[in-house]
Amino acid sequence: MQWTDEGIVLGSKRHGEANAILELMTRAHGRHLGLVRGGAGSRLRPVLQPGNRISSTWRARLDEHLGHYAVEGLDARAASFLPVPHALYGMTHLAALCRLLPERDPHPQIHAALEGVLDALLDPRRAGASVVRFELLLLAELGFGLDLASCAASGAENELVYVSPKSGRAVSRQAGEPWKHRLLALPAFLREALDPSPRDIADGFALTGFFLARHVLEPRGLSFADARASFIAALAHDARRPSNEANGPGPLVARPAAR
């Protein structure tokens, strides 16, 4: 058995003195593990960091075996995550989400979406919305997609501002008004191409978190990894900082002398 595919590193762990077991989210073969000879050594360890994009060739005598990977780095973006706390937490959380998928089950949409999220992860203005959308897609891939196209009560397609926690369907402002305290907020950026506010991002995470916990995590006896809460907190911290500080140091500006 042999195949070659592109993959995104989700994680790796040392195996023996010099080898590593590598976990990839591949384009055509889903979440897939394999042994990398020398993977714990100084030459390959930087390549096997979470978030990196690599080319991998997997070989095994039988399909059900762990098999071996031969890898080549394509995009070493993991290094850019190191000085950015929300990016590190975000990558850890995204890897944990991918582990909710069955191993070796192809999910090309998840692979493509993960590439897009990682491209946006360094920018705190884009990272939150990207991860919320990824969680929404993951729900759909696992068979628990939300219906946000029309109101569950009236069929209206406008003014959809709530989601029913029972049905996972959108509810319009008018239809949901009497029960708004029992409904989940539907942030507009999940239906339209809008720039979300920090409140919108918080509402988005509350929405996807509710359904992920109910349908995916709790039935398996699991809970969210701490990285999710840390990622959300780091984004909120960045949102409170001045825009030039949150995006890194800008040009030096002369200050007037003290009087």
N, C-alpha and C positions, 0 to 999 in steps of 0.2 A: 504494500500500500504506500502510495506517495502522492502528495499534492503540494503546490506552491501557491501562496496567497499573501495578500497584504493584511497586516493586523496592527491593532493598537494595544500596547502593553497595559494590562490591568494590574499585574503584580508578578512577583517571582519570589521564591524562597530557596534558600540554600539546601542542597541535597548532597550529603557526603562532604568530602574535603574541597572539591573544586567545581562541582556541578550545580545546576539550579533547575528547578521546575518552573517553567514559564507559563503564565496564563495570558492568552491573547483574546481580543475580540476581533475575529477575522471577518473579511468581507463576505466570503462564500461558505465558510464552515462554522460560523457562529463562535460561541465561547469555547475555546479549545486549549487544552493543556498539553505539554510535552517537555521532555528533558533536554536541556541544553548543556552539552559537554563543555566544561570550562566556563560556564555561566557565572560562577562566583568569583572568577578571576578579574584582574584589573583591566583587561582588554574588553571584556564583554559586559561587565557590571554596569558601566554607564549606558550601554545600549538598551539594557533591560529595565530601565526606570519607567514607572507608570506614566503614561501619556505619550511616550515615544511611538512613532509610527515606524514599522519595520517590514521588511520582506522576509517571509519565512517559508522554508521547505520542511514539511513533516513527513517522516518515514516510520513505518512500523511493519512487522511481519503480518499482523492481523489488525483489522480495523478497531477491535475493542482494546488493543494494547495502548499503554501510555504513549509510546513512540518517542522519537527524537526530533528536535528542531535544529535546523541550520538557519542562522539568522543573519540579516544584514540591515544596518540602520539606514533609514530614509529621512527621518525628521526627528532630531534630538531636542524637541521642544520642552522636555521635562526640566531641563536646566533653567529655563526661564521662569518656571513656577516656583523655584526655591525661595526667592526673596519676596514672594507675594503670598501672604497667609491665606487669603480667600481662594487663590488658585490651588494651593496645596490641599486645603480642605475639600475644595470642589472636586479635584481629581480623585481623592479617596472616596468621596460620596458616589461619584459616577461609577467607579469600579464596583462598589458594593451593590449599586442598582443593577449593573450588568450581571452580577452573580445570581440575581433572582431568575435569570433566564436558564432554561435547561441547557446543559453542556452539549455541544456538538449539534445544536439545532440552529440552522441558518436564520439570521435576522438581518438581511442587508439594509433595511431601513434604519435599524438601530445603529449599525456600523456607520452609515452615512451621517446620521444625526450626531453621533458621538464625535465624529471628525469636526462637524460644525461647532459643537459646543466647545471643544478644546481650542478651536481657533479664536473663540470669543472669550475664553476664560480669563485672560489677563485684564480685560477691560471691565471694571466693576459696573459700568453703565449697561453692558450687554450680558454679562455673565449670569445674573440672576434670572432674567427672562429666558435665556437659553436653557438653563437647567430646569426651570419650571416646564417649559415645552417638552424637554426630554422626558421628564417624569410623566407627562400626559401621554406621550407616545408609548412609553413603556407600559402604561396601563392598557393601552389599546393592543399592544403586542401580546400581552398576557391574557387578553380576552375580557378586559374590564373597561373598555373605552367609554368615555363620557360623550353624551349627545348634546352638543352645544349649538346646534343649527337652528332650533326653533323652540318655542315655549311649550313645555309639557302640558300646560293647562289650556292655552288658547290657540296654539299653533302659530302665534305671531313670530316674526323673525327680527323685529326691532325692539330696542330697549331691553335686551336680555342682560340682566344685571345680577341674577341669582342662579344657584344650582341646587336642586333638590338633593338632600343627603340620602334619601331613600332610593330614588330612581337614577341618579346621576345625570338627569336631564336639565337643560336650561329652563329658567322661569323668567318671564318678563317683569318689569317693574310694577306694572298695574296688577297683574295676577298674583304677584308675590307679596304685595304690600301688607295684607292682613297677617301673613305668617313670616315676615322678613326676619324676625329674630330666630327662627328655626332653620333658616336657609343659609347656604354658604354663598359668599360673595363671588361673583364671576368678573374678574378684571377684564377690561376691554381689550388688552393686548393679546389675549388668547383667541380673539375673534377677528381683530383688525390689526393692521400694521401701524401700531402706535408706540410711542416711547413711553414705557411705564414709569410711574412714580414709585418711590420706595413703598408707599402703602399698597400699590398695585402688586408689587413683587411679594410683599408679605401675604396678601390675599391669595395670590397664586400658589404659594407654598402651602398655605393652610388648606386650599382646595385639593391639590394633588396629594398632600400628606394624609388627609382624611381618607381618601379612597385607597391609597397604597396600604395604609395601615389596616383598613377594614378587609380588603379583598386579597391582599398579597402577604403581608407580614404576619398579622395575627393568626390566620389559619395555619401558618407554619411554625408558630411559637416564636416569632422573631420580632424585633423592634428596629427602628432606625439606628444606624451607626451614629456615634457622637459627631462624626464629621459633618453630618447634615446641619445640625444645630450650630456648629462652629462656623460653617460656611455662611449661613444666614446671618449670624451675628457679625462676622467680618464684613459682609456686604453692607449691613446697617451702619457699621462703624465708618466705612468708607463714604457712605451717603451723607454722613454728618460733617465730613471734612470739606474744606474749600476745594472746588473742582481742580484747581491747579495742583494742590497738594495730593489729592487722591490719584491723579494721573502721573505723579512723579514730579521731581524738581523741575521747575521752569527756569527761564533766564533770570539772572540776578538783576535786581532792581535797586537802584541807589536809594537810600533812605535819607531824609533830611536830618541834619545834625540836631542833637538834643539841645534845647535852649536852657 
